[in-house]
Amino acid sequence: LMQLGLQLGADVPFFLFGRNAFAEGIGEQLQAVATPNSWFVVLRPEAMIPTPIIFSANDLTRDSKAVKIADFSSDAKTLSEFGRNDLQSVAERLFPAVREARQWLEKFGAARMTGSGSCVFCRVADENEADKIIQAAPVLAWKAKALEHHPLANLL
């Protein structure tokens, strides 16, 4: 099922996997990882980003050092700053609303863009903090609680 899903999109195998995972390749090489219970705030700036525009940008670097599972830490503080999004600088240049949303969210923690955009997110201490941030957000915002296992994983 995951191989079929890969033909639909690089993210599909992750969602079929049913639990938190470290993804490599184009998203099809998955290794289960334990992550702490966490709350996140997600902002959606007023920008619709066509993915092909990001991937065809001349300033998109393709030489970043690969992150390996050995670099991964399940420590909540370390985890919130783990990794990077190489698409973010291009998206922020082309769509300033993404940069503005990320910069606003940076007041509350390490923030970055999701996938090829346009949403940005950060990990927060608890649901109460998430609610306070959402109330003050300058754009559409919501909260999400991390799950160790997808609730439907046992049905697949």
Sine and cosine of phi, psi and omega as CSV:
sin_phi,cos_phi,sin_psi,cos_psi,sin_omega,cos_omega
0.00,0.00,-0.64,0.77,0.01,-1.00
-0.91,0.41,-0.61,0.80,0.04,-1.00
-0.90,0.43,-0.66,0.75,0.06,-1.00
-0.90,0.43,-0.66,0.75,0.00,-1.00
-0.88,0.48,-0.58,0.82,0.00,-1.00
-0.86,0.52,-0.52,0.85,0.03,-1.00
-0.93,0.37,-0.40,0.92,0.03,-1.00
-0.99,0.12,-0.52,0.85,-0.01,-1.00
0.12,-0.99,0.45,-0.89,-0.07,-1.00
-0.90,0.43,-0.43,0.90,-0.02,-1.00
-0.99,0.11,-0.31,0.95,-0.12,-0.99
-0.87,0.50,-0.72,0.70,0.01,-1.00
-0.84,0.54,-0.60,0.80,0.02,-1.00
-0.86,0.51,-0.71,0.70,-0.04,-1.00
-0.95,0.32,-0.48,0.88,0.08,-1.00
-0.97,0.24,-0.44,0.90,-0.02,-1.00
-0.86,0.50,-0.62,0.78,0.16,-0.99
1.00,0.00,0.03,1.00,0.04,-1.00
-0.46,-0.89,0.16,-0.99,0.00,-1.00
-0.89,0.45,0.64,-0.77,-0.08,-1.00
-0.50,-0.86,0.45,-0.89,0.17,-0.99
-1.00,-0.05,0.84,-0.55,-0.07,-1.00
-0.96,-0.30,0.66,-0.75,0.08,-1.00
-0.76,-0.65,-0.01,-1.00,-0.08,-1.00
0.93,0.37,-0.74,-0.68,0.09,-1.00
-0.98,-0.20,0.25,0.97,0.01,-1.00
0.90,-0.44,0.02,1.00,-0.06,-1.00
-1.00,-0.08,-0.25,0.97,0.02,-1.00
-0.99,-0.15,0.97,-0.24,-0.14,-0.99
-0.89,-0.45,0.68,-0.73,0.08,-1.00
-0.78,-0.63,0.84,-0.54,-0.03,-1.00
-0.87,0.49,0.64,-0.77,0.05,-1.00
-0.70,-0.72,0.52,-0.85,0.11,-0.99
-1.00,0.03,0.71,-0.70,0.04,-1.00
-0.78,-0.63,0.45,-0.89,0.00,-1.00
-0.95,0.30,0.40,-0.92,0.14,-0.99
-0.89,0.46,0.77,-0.63,-0.08,-1.00
-0.59,-0.81,0.44,-0.90,0.17,-0.99
-0.92,-0.39,0.56,-0.83,0.00,-1.00
-0.76,-0.65,0.51,-0.86,0.17,-0.99
-0.93,-0.36,0.72,-0.70,0.00,-1.00
-0.85,-0.52,0.76,-0.65,0.08,-1.00
-0.93,-0.36,0.63,-0.77,0.09,-1.00
-0.90,-0.43,0.98,-0.18,0.02,-1.00
-0.93,0.37,0.27,-0.96,0.01,-1.00
-0.98,0.21,0.94,0.33,0.02,-1.00
-0.47,-0.88,0.77,-0.63,0.11,-0.99
-0.96,-0.29,0.87,-0.49,-0.12,-0.99
-0.94,-0.34,0.93,-0.38,0.11,-0.99
-0.94,0.33,0.87,-0.48,-0.05,-1.00
-0.78,0.63,-0.67,0.74,-0.01,-1.00
-0.85,0.52,-0.50,0.86,0.01,-1.00
-0.90,0.43,-0.66,0.75,-0.01,-1.00
-0.92,0.39,-0.74,0.67,-0.08,-1.00
-0.95,0.31,-0.30,0.95,0.02,-1.00
-0.99,-0.15,0.02,1.00,-0.02,-1.00
-0.92,0.39,0.70,-0.72,-0.01,-1.00
-0.90,0.44,-0.46,0.89,-0.05,-1.00
-1.00,-0.04,0.15,0.99,0.09,-1.00
-0.97,0.25,0.90,-0.44,0.00,-1.00
-0.98,0.19,0.55,-0.83,0.00,-1.00
-0.78,-0.62,0.44,0.90,-0.07,-1.00
-0.83,-0.56,0.37,0.93,0.01,-1.00
-0.92,0.39,0.56,-0.83,0.06,-1.00
-0.91,0.42,0.75,-0.67,-0.01,-1.00
-0.92,0.39,0.64,-0.77,0.09,-1.00
-1.00,-0.01,0.71,-0.71,-0.02,-1.00
-0.93,-0.36,0.37,-0.93,0.01,-1.00
-0.84,0.55,-0.52,0.85,0.02,-1.00
-0.89,0.45,-0.39,0.92,0.02,-1.00
-0.98,0.17,-0.27,0.96,-0.11,-0.99
-0.97,0.24,0.66,-0.75,0.08,-1.00
-0.76,-0.64,0.70,-0.72,0.03,-1.00
-1.00,0.07,0.05,1.00,0.08,-1.00
-0.89,0.46,0.78,-0.62,-0.11,-0.99
-0.83,0.55,-0.70,0.72,-0.03,-1.00
-0.92,0.40,-0.74,0.68,0.00,-1.00
-0.90,0.43,-0.66,0.76,-0.05,-1.00
-0.87,0.49,-0.61,0.79,-0.04,-1.00
-0.91,0.41,-0.34,0.94,0.01,-1.00
-0.93,-0.37,0.14,0.99,-0.05,-1.00
-0.97,0.24,0.62,-0.79,0.12,-0.99
0.99,0.17,-0.17,-0.98,-0.03,-1.00
-0.30,-0.95,0.16,-0.99,0.08,-1.00
-0.78,-0.63,0.97,-0.23,-0.05,-1.00
-0.92,0.39,-0.27,0.96,0.01,-1.00
-0.99,0.13,-0.30,0.95,-0.13,-0.99
-0.87,0.49,-0.72,0.70,-0.06,-1.00
-0.90,0.44,-0.60,0.80,0.03,-1.00
-0.93,0.38,-0.73,0.69,-0.01,-1.00
-0.88,0.47,-0.66,0.75,0.00,-1.00
-0.92,0.39,-0.55,0.84,0.05,-1.00
-0.93,0.37,-0.70,0.71,-0.06,-1.00
-0.98,0.19,-0.47,0.88,-0.07,-1.00
-0.74,-0.67,1.00,0.07,-0.08,-1.00
-0.82,0.57,-0.44,0.90,0.00,-1.00
-0.88,0.47,-0.50,0.87,0.05,-1.00
-0.93,0.38,-0.73,0.69,0.03,-1.00
-0.87,0.50,-0.70,0.71,-0.02,-1.00
-0.89,0.46,-0.67,0.75,0.02,-1.00
-0.91,0.41,-0.69,0.73,0.00,-1.00
-0.90,0.43,-0.69,0.72,0.00,-1.00
-0.89,0.46,-0.63,0.78,0.04,-1.00
-0.90,0.43,-0.69,0.73,-0.03,-1.00
-0.94,0.34,-0.43,0.90,0.03,-1.00
-0.86,0.51,-0.35,0.94,0.04,-1.00
-0.89,0.45,-0.33,0.94,-0.11,-0.99
-0.93,-0.38,-0.12,0.99,0.00,-1.00
0.36,-0.93,0.07,-1.00,0.02,-1.00
-0.89,0.45,0.89,-0.46,-0.06,-1.00
-0.89,-0.45,0.53,-0.85,0.10,-0.99
-0.44,-0.90,0.16,-0.99,-0.03,-1.00
-0.99,0.13,0.55,-0.83,0.10,-0.99
-0.99,0.14,0.65,-0.76,0.12,-0.99
0.64,0.77,-0.79,-0.62,0.03,-1.00
-1.00,-0.09,0.21,0.98,0.13,-0.99
0.99,-0.12,0.09,-1.00,0.21,0.98
-0.97,-0.22,-0.06,1.00,-0.03,-1.00
-0.93,0.36,0.46,-0.89,0.11,-0.99
-0.79,-0.61,0.43,-0.90,-0.07,-1.00
-0.57,-0.82,0.30,-0.95,0.18,-0.98
-0.47,-0.88,0.45,-0.89,0.06,-1.00
-0.99,0.13,0.66,-0.75,0.02,-1.00
-0.81,-0.58,0.22,-0.98,-0.12,-0.99
-0.90,0.43,-0.67,0.74,-0.08,-1.00
-0.29,-0.96,0.05,-1.00,-0.04,-1.00
-0.90,0.45,-0.60,0.80,0.01,-1.00
-0.87,0.49,-0.70,0.71,0.05,-1.00
-0.90,0.44,-0.65,0.76,0.03,-1.00
-0.85,0.52,-0.71,0.71,0.00,-1.00
-0.87,0.49,-0.66,0.75,0.00,-1.00
-0.90,0.43,-0.67,0.74,0.00,-1.00
-0.91,0.41,-0.68,0.73,-0.01,-1.00
-0.87,0.50,-0.66,0.75,0.00,-1.00
-0.89,0.46,-0.52,0.85,-0.03,-1.00
-1.00,-0.06,-0.15,0.99,-0.12,-0.99
-0.87,0.50,0.66,-0.75,-0.01,-1.00
-0.99,0.17,-0.18,0.98,0.00,-1.00
-0.68,-0.74,0.07,-1.00,0.03,-1.00
-0.81,0.59,0.74,-0.67,-0.04,-1.00
-0.60,-0.80,0.43,-0.90,0.09,-1.00
-0.48,-0.88,0.17,-0.99,0.01,-1.00
-0.91,-0.41,0.39,-0.92,0.03,-1.00
-0.56,-0.83,0.63,-0.78,0.05,-1.00
-0.97,-0.25,0.74,-0.67,0.03,-1.00
-0.92,0.38,0.59,-0.81,0.04,-1.00
-0.89,-0.45,0.62,-0.78,0.08,-1.00
-0.96,0.27,-0.64,0.77,0.02,-1.00
-0.75,-0.66,0.61,-0.79,0.08,-1.00
-0.92,0.39,0.69,-0.72,-0.05,-1.00
-0.87,0.49,-0.39,0.92,-0.01,-1.00
-0.99,-0.12,0.04,1.00,-0.09,-1.00
-0.84,0.54,-0.58,0.81,-0.03,-1.00
-0.96,0.29,-0.24,0.97,0.00,-1.00
-0.99,0.10,-0.33,0.95,-0.04,-1.00
-0.99,0.16,0.00,0.00,0.00,0.00
